[in-house]
Amino acid sequence: MKQLTISVPVNKFQFIVDLLSNLNFVTIDKSDKNYVMTEEQLLPVREEYKKADENPDYALDWDEVKDQFKVD
């Protein structure tokens, strides 16, 4: 058996899972996994942490931002 990894928009995720679940030859791995980020992936994250540490006003307040998220 071969494995396939796909990326889908968050608002389409459940649709894709439901669709694939109806195919009798597909299994969906629902296990939690620890993913390892490469140095290339970590670099922008570290840069953002540094900016936030150097300037507390750089980052937005979570309580103000969370209400702006749209959930379909």
Number of C-alpha atoms within 10 A of each C-alpha: 5 3 7 5 4 5 6 10 8 10 11 10 12 12 12 13 11 10 10 14 13 10 9 7 8 11 11 9 7 6 6 6 7 6 6 8 9 8 10 8 10 11 12 11 12 12 11 13 14 11 14 14 12 10 10 10 10 12 12 10 10 8 8 8 9 9 8 8 7 7 6 6
